[in-house]
């Protein structure tokens, strides 16, 4: 069965004036000659992206779309009218976003994170910026501390919404961020907390004690490379700490506290000093 809006492995069965005819054994698909790979012959299998043409024909392309059916993606509006907007999909065909599927009105030149799906009435690809209608909120196959892939969506009163692993949605809190984020940006993240009702809190920093151990080693190495002194301490600002080590002040204090207990450093308000053997005794 051909999956519309997805990649399919199809066999070449014949040639026409318009292009090659491909099939999976049931339905036929037209691959225009402009997209035909060199040396392609009848009987060969090709991996192609399949979509429904406006005239109702199944079409194939070897071009790579910016998103497939089932994907969340950051796309650009190339045209708009009263009925909706058209977004660039990276193909000769743009994708339509009906006005009813727009969280806020879309205009030419705008960029939005959207979800791509099939219109069941005609099997054509469409998109929606009403993302919460398409994320999984019941069966959440995640655990606190998991590393995940994030697609930044937009800013809210509390922080930044982000799509998680192309399946869920979560929140990065403003007061825990020390880095500039932009819609459409891809980031590595971690699951901080999964709340009742499926709400997910996110972090841009690893969770757990294993991360603290890794950071202790990194900080010791940094001290050695810096001549035994780093101009950060107990009273340094969160921004200064994040700029240097990409961790929160809370995590930084845990790291230097552990090193201090191990008698490896001296901590002052704005400086950390590596202890040499004589000073540690």
TORKOLPA-171789 format. One record per residue (C-alpha): x negated, y, z negated; residue in one letter. Coordinates in nm, 3 decimals. Each point is the difference from the previous one (the first is absolute). Layout:
# TORKOLPA-171789
<pt><u>X</u><v>Y</v><w>Z</w><type>a</type></pt>
...
***
This chain:
# TORKOLPA-171789
<pt><u>0.000</u><v>0.000</v><w>0.000</w><type>x</type></pt>
<pt><u>-0.136</u><v>0.340</v><w>0.099</w><type>x</type></pt>
<pt><u>-0.046</u><v>0.242</v><w>-0.290</w><type>x</type></pt>
<pt><u>0.091</u><v>0.350</v><w>0.120</w><type>x</type></pt>
<pt><u>-0.220</u><v>0.272</v><w>-0.144</w><type>x</type></pt>
<pt><u>-0.274</u><v>-0.252</v><w>-0.076</w><type>x</type></pt>
<pt><u>-0.295</u><v>-0.167</v><w>0.171</w><type>x</type></pt>
<pt><u>0.083</u><v>-0.320</v><w>0.187</w><type>x</type></pt>
<pt><u>-0.209</u><v>-0.266</v><w>0.174</w><type>x</type></pt>
<pt><u>0.167</u><v>-0.041</v><w>0.340</w><type>x</type></pt>
<pt><u>-0.083</u><v>-0.198</v><w>0.316</w><type>x</type></pt>
<pt><u>-0.025</u><v>0.155</v><w>0.347</w><type>x</type></pt>
<pt><u>0.248</u><v>-0.177</v><w>0.231</w><type>x</type></pt>
<pt><u>0.012</u><v>0.217</v><w>0.312</w><type>x</type></pt>
<pt><u>-0.087</u><v>0.332</v><w>0.164</w><type>x</type></pt>
<pt><u>0.242</u><v>0.265</v><w>0.131</w><type>x</type></pt>
<pt><u>-0.035</u><v>0.341</v><w>0.162</w><type>x</type></pt>
<pt><u>0.043</u><v>0.165</v><w>-0.344</w><type>x</type></pt>
<pt><u>-0.234</u><v>-0.222</v><w>-0.197</w><type>x</type></pt>
<pt><u>-0.049</u><v>-0.342</v><w>-0.156</w><type>x</type></pt>
<pt><u>0.287</u><v>-0.202</v><w>-0.144</w><type>x</type></pt>
<pt><u>-0.079</u><v>-0.156</v><w>-0.337</w><type>x</type></pt>
<pt><u>0.200</u><v>-0.247</v><w>-0.205</w><type>x</type></pt>
<pt><u>0.001</u><v>-0.200</v><w>-0.321</w><type>x</type></pt>
<pt><u>0.216</u><v>-0.262</v><w>0.172</w><type>x</type></pt>
<pt><u>0.339</u><v>0.165</v><w>-0.039</w><type>x</type></pt>
<pt><u>0.002</u><v>0.374</v><w>0.080</w><type>x</type></pt>
<pt><u>-0.203</u><v>0.185</v><w>0.263</w><type>x</type></pt>
<pt><u>-0.198</u><v>0.319</v><w>-0.064</w><type>x</type></pt>
<pt><u>-0.147</u><v>0.246</v><w>0.251</w><type>x</type></pt>
<pt><u>-0.363</u><v>0.108</v><w>-0.043</w><type>x</type></pt>
<pt><u>-0.068</u><v>0.297</v><w>0.236</w><type>x</type></pt>
<pt><u>-0.318</u><v>-0.029</v><w>0.209</w><type>x</type></pt>
<pt><u>-0.150</u><v>0.304</v><w>-0.173</w><type>x</type></pt>
<pt><u>-0.022</u><v>-0.211</v><w>-0.319</w><type>x</type></pt>
<pt><u>-0.115</u><v>-0.326</v><w>0.160</w><type>x</type></pt>
<pt><u>-0.348</u><v>-0.114</v><w>-0.110</w><type>x</type></pt>
<pt><u>-0.257</u><v>-0.066</v><w>0.270</w><type>x</type></pt>
<pt><u>-0.015</u><v>-0.357</v><w>0.131</w><type>x</type></pt>
<pt><u>0.340</u><v>-0.091</v><w>-0.151</w><type>x</type></pt>
<pt><u>0.148</u><v>-0.295</v><w>0.191</w><type>x</type></pt>
<pt><u>0.328</u><v>-0.191</v><w>0.008</w><type>x</type></pt>
<pt><u>-0.002</u><v>-0.254</v><w>-0.283</w><type>x</type></pt>
<pt><u>-0.216</u><v>0.216</v><w>-0.230</w><type>x</type></pt>
<pt><u>0.123</u><v>0.097</v><w>-0.346</w><type>x</type></pt>
<pt><u>-0.009</u><v>0.366</v><w>-0.101</w><type>x</type></pt>
<pt><u>0.047</u><v>0.167</v><w>-0.338</w><type>x</type></pt>
<pt><u>0.231</u><v>0.295</v><w>0.067</w><type>x</type></pt>
<pt><u>0.223</u><v>0.242</v><w>-0.187</w><type>x</type></pt>
<pt><u>0.367</u><v>-0.036</v><w>0.101</w><type>x</type></pt>
<pt><u>0.269</u><v>0.269</v><w>-0.014</w><type>x</type></pt>
<pt><u>0.342</u><v>0.068</v><w>0.149</w><type>x</type></pt>
<pt><u>0.000</u><v>0.247</v><w>0.291</w><type>x</type></pt>
<pt><u>0.277</u><v>0.262</v><w>0.017</w><type>x</type></pt>
<pt><u>0.154</u><v>-0.190</v><w>0.294</w><type>x</type></pt>
<pt><u>0.037</u><v>-0.313</v><w>-0.216</w><type>x</type></pt>
<pt><u>-0.299</u><v>-0.193</v><w>0.139</w><type>x</type></pt>
<pt><u>-0.262</u><v>-0.161</v><w>-0.217</w><type>x</type></pt>
<pt><u>-0.335</u><v>0.167</v><w>0.069</w><type>x</type></pt>
<pt><u>-0.353</u><v>-0.094</v><w>-0.106</w><type>x</type></pt>
<pt><u>-0.319</u><v>0.198</v><w>-0.040</w><type>x</type></pt>
<pt><u>-0.359</u><v>-0.076</v><w>-0.090</w><type>x</type></pt>
<pt><u>-0.031</u><v>0.344</v><w>-0.160</w><type>x</type></pt>
<pt><u>-0.015</u><v>0.009</v><w>-0.380</w><type>x</type></pt>
<pt><u>0.297</u><v>0.177</v><w>-0.165</w><type>x</type></pt>
<pt><u>-0.046</u><v>0.215</v><w>-0.310</w><type>x</type></pt>
<pt><u>0.258</u><v>-0.215</v><w>-0.179</w><type>x</type></pt>
<pt><u>0.198</u><v>-0.322</v><w>0.045</w><type>x</type></pt>
<pt><u>0.346</u><v>-0.091</v><w>-0.125</w><type>x</type></pt>
<pt><u>-0.023</u><v>-0.038</v><w>-0.378</w><type>x</type></pt>
<pt><u>-0.282</u><v>0.254</v><w>-0.039</w><type>x</type></pt>
<pt><u>-0.016</u><v>0.327</v><w>-0.189</w><type>x</type></pt>
<pt><u>-0.205</u><v>0.250</v><w>0.203</w><type>x</type></pt>
<pt><u>-0.095</u><v>0.367</v><w>0.018</w><type>x</type></pt>
<pt><u>0.122</u><v>0.125</v><w>0.338</w><type>x</type></pt>
<pt><u>0.029</u><v>0.331</v><w>0.186</w><type>x</type></pt>
<pt><u>0.325</u><v>0.150</v><w>0.133</w><type>x</type></pt>
<pt><u>-0.037</u><v>0.074</v><w>0.373</w><type>x</type></pt>
<pt><u>0.357</u><v>0.119</v><w>0.068</w><type>x</type></pt>
<pt><u>0.325</u><v>0.069</v><w>-0.183</w><type>x</type></pt>
<pt><u>0.365</u><v>0.074</v><w>0.071</w><type>x</type></pt>
<pt><u>0.335</u><v>-0.003</v><w>-0.179</w><type>x</type></pt>
<pt><u>0.017</u><v>-0.380</v><w>0.008</w><type>x</type></pt>
<pt><u>-0.342</u><v>-0.062</v><w>-0.151</w><type>x</type></pt>
<pt><u>-0.373</u><v>0.009</v><w>0.062</w><type>x</type></pt>
<pt><u>-0.251</u><v>-0.193</v><w>0.208</w><type>x</type></pt>
<pt><u>-0.335</u><v>-0.103</v><w>-0.146</w><type>x</type></pt>
<pt><u>-0.320</u><v>-0.104</v><w>0.174</w><type>x</type></pt>
<pt><u>-0.051</u><v>-0.376</v><w>-0.028</w><type>x</type></pt>
<pt><u>-0.324</u><v>-0.006</v><w>0.197</w><type>x</type></pt>
<pt><u>0.178</u><v>-0.150</v><w>0.303</w><type>x</type></pt>
<pt><u>0.172</u><v>0.135</v><w>0.310</w><type>x</type></pt>
<pt><u>0.321</u><v>-0.041</v><w>-0.203</w><type>x</type></pt>
<pt><u>0.070</u><v>0.228</v><w>-0.301</w><type>x</type></pt>
<pt><u>0.202</u><v>-0.119</v><w>-0.298</w><type>x</type></pt>
<pt><u>0.332</u><v>0.160</v><w>-0.093</w><type>x</type></pt>
<pt><u>0.092</u><v>0.117</v><w>-0.351</w><type>x</type></pt>
<pt><u>0.378</u><v>0.061</v><w>-0.016</w><type>x</type></pt>
<pt><u>0.107</u><v>0.312</v><w>-0.191</w><type>x</type></pt>
<pt><u>0.171</u><v>-0.220</v><w>-0.260</w><type>x</type></pt>
<pt><u>-0.330</u><v>-0.177</v><w>-0.068</w><type>x</type></pt>
<pt><u>-0.191</u><v>0.321</v><w>-0.076</w><type>x</type></pt>
<pt><u>-0.060</u><v>0.077</v><w>-0.367</w><type>x</type></pt>
<pt><u>-0.050</u><v>0.360</v><w>0.107</w><type>x</type></pt>
<pt><u>0.035</u><v>0.150</v><w>0.350</w><type>x</type></pt>
<pt><u>-0.285</u><v>-0.084</v><w>0.237</w><type>x</type></pt>
<pt><u>-0.139</u><v>0.244</v><w>0.255</w><type>x</type></pt>
<pt><u>-0.257</u><v>-0.022</v><w>0.278</w><type>x</type></pt>
<pt><u>-0.352</u><v>-0.001</v><w>-0.141</w><type>x</type></pt>
<pt><u>0.104</u><v>-0.130</v><w>-0.343</w><type>x</type></pt>
<pt><u>-0.160</u><v>-0.314</v><w>-0.142</w><type>x</type></pt>
<pt><u>0.186</u><v>-0.243</v><w>-0.224</w><type>x</type></pt>
<pt><u>-0.038</u><v>-0.344</v><w>-0.152</w><type>x</type></pt>
<pt><u>0.278</u><v>-0.214</v><w>0.148</w><type>x</type></pt>
<pt><u>0.114</u><v>-0.362</v><w>-0.001</w><type>x</type></pt>
<pt><u>0.037</u><v>-0.175</v><w>0.336</w><type>x</type></pt>
<pt><u>0.290</u><v>-0.243</v><w>0.051</w><type>x</type></pt>
<pt><u>0.229</u><v>-0.140</v><w>0.270</w><type>x</type></pt>
<pt><u>0.340</u><v>0.148</v><w>0.076</w><type>x</type></pt>
<pt><u>0.215</u><v>-0.315</v><w>-0.016</w><type>x</type></pt>
<pt><u>0.248</u><v>0.143</v><w>0.252</w><type>x</type></pt>
<pt><u>-0.249</u><v>0.014</v><w>0.288</w><type>x</type></pt>
<pt><u>-0.331</u><v>-0.155</v><w>-0.122</w><type>x</type></pt>
<pt><u>-0.182</u><v>0.330</v><w>0.047</w><type>x</type></pt>
<pt><u>-0.267</u><v>0.120</v><w>-0.239</w><type>x</type></pt>
<pt><u>0.102</u><v>0.292</v><w>-0.222</w><type>x</type></pt>
<pt><u>-0.153</u><v>0.166</v><w>-0.305</w><type>x</type></pt>
<pt><u>0.115</u><v>0.150</v><w>-0.328</w><type>x</type></pt>
<pt><u>-0.155</u><v>0.234</v><w>-0.257</w><type>x</type></pt>
<pt><u>0.250</u><v>-0.121</v><w>-0.263</w><type>x</type></pt>
<pt><u>-0.267</u><v>-0.235</v><w>-0.130</w><type>x</type></pt>
<pt><u>0.171</u><v>-0.113</v><w>-0.320</w><type>x</type></pt>
<pt><u>0.259</u><v>-0.181</v><w>0.214</w><type>x</type></pt>
<pt><u>-0.272</u><v>-0.234</v><w>0.129</w><type>x</type></pt>
<pt><u>-0.235</u><v>-0.070</v><w>-0.292</w><type>x</type></pt>
<pt><u>0.025</u><v>-0.307</v><w>-0.219</w><type>x</type></pt>
<pt><u>0.122</u><v>0.089</v><w>-0.350</w><type>x</type></pt>
<pt><u>0.120</u><v>-0.333</v><w>-0.139</w><type>x</type></pt>
<pt><u>-0.251</u><v>-0.277</v><w>0.068</w><type>x</type></pt>
<pt><u>-0.328</u><v>0.177</v><w>-0.071</w><type>x</type></pt>
<pt><u>-0.289</u><v>-0.239</v><w>0.058</w><type>x</type></pt>
<pt><u>-0.256</u><v>0.217</v><w>-0.177</w><type>x</type></pt>
<pt><u>-0.170</u><v>0.004</v><w>-0.339</w><type>x</type></pt>
<pt><u>-0.146</u><v>0.282</v><w>-0.203</w><type>x</type></pt>
<pt><u>-0.366</u><v>0.044</v><w>0.096</w><type>x</type></pt>
<pt><u>0.043</u><v>-0.128</v><w>0.357</w><type>x</type></pt>
<pt><u>-0.200</u><v>0.177</v><w>0.270</w><type>x</type></pt>
<pt><u>0.230</u><v>0.124</v><w>0.278</w><type>x</type></pt>
<pt><u>0.001</u><v>0.202</v><w>0.322</w><type>x</type></pt>
<pt><u>0.178</u><v>0.337</v><w>-0.020</w><type>x</type></pt>
<pt><u>0.152</u><v>0.222</v><w>0.268</w><type>x</type></pt>
<pt><u>0.058</u><v>0.347</v><w>-0.147</w><type>x</type></pt>
<pt><u>0.354</u><v>0.118</v><w>0.084</w><type>x</type></pt>
<pt><u>0.067</u><v>0.341</v><w>-0.155</w><type>x</type></pt>
<pt><u>-0.024</u><v>0.206</v><w>-0.316</w><type>x</type></pt>
<pt><u>0.273</u><v>0.004</v><w>-0.264</w><type>x</type></pt>
<pt><u>0.044</u><v>0.190</v><w>-0.327</w><type>x</type></pt>
<pt><u>-0.195</u><v>-0.269</v><w>-0.187</w><type>x</type></pt>
<pt><u>-0.266</u><v>-0.094</v><w>0.253</w><type>x</type></pt>
<pt><u>-0.040</u><v>-0.178</v><w>0.333</w><type>x</type></pt>
<pt><u>0.223</u><v>-0.277</v><w>0.133</w><type>x</type></pt>
<pt><u>-0.188</u><v>-0.279</v><w>0.177</w><type>x</type></pt>
<pt><u>0.092</u><v>-0.311</v><w>0.195</w><type>x</type></pt>
<pt><u>-0.164</u><v>-0.306</v><w>-0.156</w><type>x</type></pt>
<pt><u>-0.124</u><v>-0.283</v><w>0.225</w><type>x</type></pt>
<pt><u>0.255</u><v>0.099</v><w>0.268</w><type>x</type></pt>
<pt><u>0.277</u><v>-0.133</v><w>-0.228</w><type>x</type></pt>
<pt><u>0.058</u><v>0.193</v><w>-0.323</w><type>x</type></pt>
<pt><u>-0.001</u><v>0.363</v><w>-0.112</w><type>x</type></pt>
<pt><u>-0.172</u><v>0.146</v><w>-0.305</w><type>x</type></pt>
<pt><u>-0.117</u><v>0.323</v><w>-0.160</w><type>x</type></pt>
<pt><u>-0.341</u><v>0.155</v><w>-0.065</w><type>x</type></pt>
<pt><u>0.037</u><v>0.252</v><w>-0.285</w><type>x</type></pt>
<pt><u>-0.138</u><v>0.349</v><w>0.057</w><type>x</type></pt>
<pt><u>-0.163</u><v>0.023</v><w>-0.344</w><type>x</type></pt>
<pt><u>-0.206</u><v>-0.313</v><w>0.078</w><type>x</type></pt>
<pt><u>-0.129</u><v>0.124</v><w>0.336</w><type>x</type></pt>
<pt><u>-0.322</u><v>0.192</v><w>0.051</w><type>x</type></pt>
<pt><u>-0.018</u><v>-0.044</v><w>0.375</w><type>x</type></pt>
<pt><u>0.193</u><v>0.168</v><w>0.282</w><type>x</type></pt>
<pt><u>0.261</u><v>-0.225</v><w>0.162</w><type>x</type></pt>
<pt><u>0.178</u><v>0.048</v><w>0.332</w><type>x</type></pt>
<pt><u>0.306</u><v>-0.168</v><w>0.156</w><type>x</type></pt>
<pt><u>-0.103</u><v>-0.278</v><w>0.236</w><type>x</type></pt>
<pt><u>-0.327</u><v>-0.064</v><w>-0.185</w><type>x</type></pt>
<pt><u>-0.098</u><v>-0.361</v><w>-0.065</w><type>x</type></pt>
<pt><u>-0.148</u><v>-0.069</v><w>-0.343</w><type>x</type></pt>
<pt><u>-0.103</u><v>-0.293</v><w>-0.212</w><type>x</type></pt>
<pt><u>0.202</u><v>-0.008</v><w>-0.323</w><type>x</type></pt>
<pt><u>0.091</u><v>-0.209</v><w>-0.302</w><type>x</type></pt>
<pt><u>0.326</u><v>-0.092</v><w>-0.172</w><type>x</type></pt>
<pt><u>0.009</u><v>0.180</v><w>-0.333</w><type>x</type></pt>
<pt><u>0.347</u><v>-0.096</v><w>-0.123</w><type>x</type></pt>
<pt><u>0.314</u><v>-0.169</v><w>0.133</w><type>x</type></pt>
<pt><u>0.306</u><v>0.146</v><w>-0.171</w><type>x</type></pt>
<pt><u>0.346</u><v>-0.144</v><w>-0.052</w><type>x</type></pt>
<pt><u>0.201</u><v>0.063</v><w>0.316</w><type>x</type></pt>
<pt><u>-0.296</u><v>-0.050</v><w>0.233</w><type>x</type></pt>
<pt><u>-0.168</u><v>0.340</v><w>-0.048</w><type>x</type></pt>
<pt><u>-0.375</u><v>-0.030</v><w>0.052</w><type>x</type></pt>
<pt><u>-0.268</u><v>0.226</v><w>-0.148</w><type>x</type></pt>
<pt><u>-0.324</u><v>0.017</v><w>0.196</w><type>x</type></pt>
<pt><u>-0.362</u><v>0.095</v><w>-0.059</w><type>x</type></pt>
<pt><u>-0.290</u><v>0.079</v><w>0.232</w><type>x</type></pt>
<pt><u>-0.233</u><v>-0.164</v><w>-0.252</w><type>x</type></pt>
<pt><u>-0.039</u><v>-0.367</v><w>-0.093</w><type>x</type></pt>
<pt><u>0.171</u><v>-0.114</v><w>-0.316</w><type>x</type></pt>
<pt><u>-0.140</u><v>-0.216</v><w>-0.277</w><type>x</type></pt>
<pt><u>-0.323</u><v>-0.064</v><w>-0.186</w><type>x</type></pt>
<pt><u>-0.179</u><v>-0.151</v><w>0.300</w><type>x</type></pt>
<pt><u>-0.001</u><v>0.344</v><w>0.162</w><type>x</type></pt>
<pt><u>-0.150</u><v>0.152</v><w>-0.317</w><type>x</type></pt>
<pt><u>-0.286</u><v>-0.252</v><w>0.013</w><type>x</type></pt>
<pt><u>-0.069</u><v>0.084</v><w>0.364</w><type>x</type></pt>
<pt><u>0.002</u><v>0.372</v><w>-0.076</w><type>x</type></pt>
<pt><u>-0.239</u><v>-0.046</v><w>-0.295</w><type>x</type></pt>
<pt><u>-0.254</u><v>-0.157</v><w>0.234</w><type>x</type></pt>
<pt><u>0.051</u><v>0.280</v><w>0.255</w><type>x</type></pt>
<pt><u>-0.043</u><v>0.272</v><w>-0.263</w><type>x</type></pt>
<pt><u>-0.318</u><v>-0.158</v><w>-0.138</w><type>x</type></pt>
<pt><u>-0.143</u><v>-0.020</v><w>0.351</w><type>x</type></pt>
<pt><u>0.095</u><v>0.365</v><w>0.059</w><type>x</type></pt>
<pt><u>-0.175</u><v>0.100</v><w>-0.325</w><type>x</type></pt>
<pt><u>-0.319</u><v>-0.176</v><w>0.105</w><type>x</type></pt>
<pt><u>0.005</u><v>0.162</v><w>0.345</w><type>x</type></pt>
<pt><u>0.064</u><v>0.344</v><w>-0.159</w><type>x</type></pt>
<pt><u>-0.302</u><v>-0.011</v><w>-0.229</w><type>x</type></pt>
<pt><u>0.194</u><v>-0.117</v><w>-0.305</w><type>x</type></pt>
<pt><u>0.250</u><v>0.286</v><w>-0.023</w><type>x</type></pt>
<pt><u>0.344</u><v>0.075</v><w>0.151</w><type>x</type></pt>
<pt><u>0.172</u><v>0.336</v><w>-0.044</w><type>x</type></pt>
<pt><u>0.330</u><v>-0.150</v><w>-0.110</w><type>x</type></pt>
<pt><u>0.112</u><v>-0.066</v><w>-0.353</w><type>x</type></pt>
<pt><u>0.285</u><v>-0.033</v><w>-0.246</w><type>x</type></pt>
<pt><u>0.137</u><v>0.349</v><w>0.074</w><type>x</type></pt>
<pt><u>-0.043</u><v>-0.003</v><w>0.380</w><type>x</type></pt>
<pt><u>0.313</u><v>0.069</v><w>0.204</w><type>x</type></pt>
<pt><u>0.194</u><v>-0.280</v><w>0.172</w><type>x</type></pt>
<pt><u>-0.074</u><v>0.164</v><w>0.336</w><type>x</type></pt>
<pt><u>-0.378</u><v>-0.002</v><w>-0.060</w><type>x</type></pt>
<pt><u>0.010</u><v>-0.367</v><w>-0.102</w><type>x</type></pt>
<pt><u>0.212</u><v>-0.108</v><w>0.295</w><type>x</type></pt>
<pt><u>-0.215</u><v>0.193</v><w>0.247</w><type>x</type></pt>
<pt><u>-0.308</u><v>-0.193</v><w>-0.113</w><type>x</type></pt>
<pt><u>0.131</u><v>-0.347</v><w>-0.084</w><type>x</type></pt>
<pt><u>0.353</u><v>-0.020</v><w>0.148</w><type>x</type></pt>
<pt><u>0.149</u><v>-0.107</v><w>-0.333</w><type>x</type></pt>
<pt><u>0.232</u><v>0.167</v><w>-0.249</w><type>x</type></pt>
<pt><u>-0.129</u><v>0.171</v><w>-0.314</w><type>x</type></pt>
<pt><u>0.165</u><v>-0.269</v><w>-0.211</w><type>x</type></pt>
<pt><u>-0.187</u><v>-0.276</v><w>0.186</w><type>x</type></pt>
<pt><u>-0.322</u><v>0.204</v><w>-0.019</w><type>x</type></pt>
<pt><u>0.030</u><v>0.031</v><w>-0.378</w><type>x</type></pt>
<pt><u>0.050</u><v>-0.376</v><w>-0.031</w><type>x</type></pt>
<pt><u>-0.314</u><v>-0.060</v><w>0.206</w><type>x</type></pt>
<pt><u>-0.226</u><v>0.239</v><w>-0.189</w><type>x</type></pt>
<pt><u>0.148</u><v>-0.117</v><w>-0.330</w><type>x</type></pt>
<pt><u>-0.101</u><v>-0.357</v><w>0.086</w><type>x</type></pt>
<pt><u>-0.350</u><v>0.108</v><w>0.101</w><type>x</type></pt>
<pt><u>-0.033</u><v>0.201</v><w>-0.322</w><type>x</type></pt>
<pt><u>0.100</u><v>-0.303</v><w>-0.211</w><type>x</type></pt>
<pt><u>-0.260</u><v>-0.203</v><w>0.189</w><type>x</type></pt>
<pt><u>-0.256</u><v>0.266</v><w>-0.102</w><type>x</type></pt>
<pt><u>-0.084</u><v>0.075</v><w>0.362</w><type>x</type></pt>
<pt><u>0.091</u><v>0.372</v><w>0.016</w><type>x</type></pt>
<pt><u>0.035</u><v>0.317</v><w>-0.206</w><type>x</type></pt>
<pt><u>0.317</u><v>0.201</v><w>0.062</w><type>x</type></pt>
<pt><u>0.037</u><v>0.375</v><w>-0.042</w><type>x</type></pt>
<pt><u>0.279</u><v>0.235</v><w>0.109</w><type>x</type></pt>
<pt><u>-0.129</u><v>0.048</v><w>0.354</w><type>x</type></pt>
<pt><u>-0.285</u><v>-0.246</v><w>0.037</w><type>x</type></pt>
<pt><u>-0.082</u><v>-0.369</v><w>-0.015</w><type>x</type></pt>
<pt><u>-0.356</u><v>-0.108</v><w>-0.065</w><type>x</type></pt>
<pt><u>-0.147</u><v>-0.346</v><w>0.052</w><type>x</type></pt>
<pt><u>-0.163</u><v>-0.135</v><w>-0.315</w><type>x</type></pt>
<pt><u>-0.354</u><v>-0.129</v><w>0.036</w><type>x</type></pt>
<pt><u>-0.106</u><v>-0.295</v><w>-0.215</w><type>x</type></pt>
<pt><u>-0.164</u><v>0.212</v><w>-0.272</w><type>x</type></pt>
<pt><u>0.312</u><v>0.217</v><w>-0.042</w><type>x</type></pt>
<pt><u>0.231</u><v>-0.300</v><w>-0.018</w><type>x</type></pt>
<pt><u>-0.184</u><v>-0.147</v><w>-0.299</w><type>x</type></pt>
***
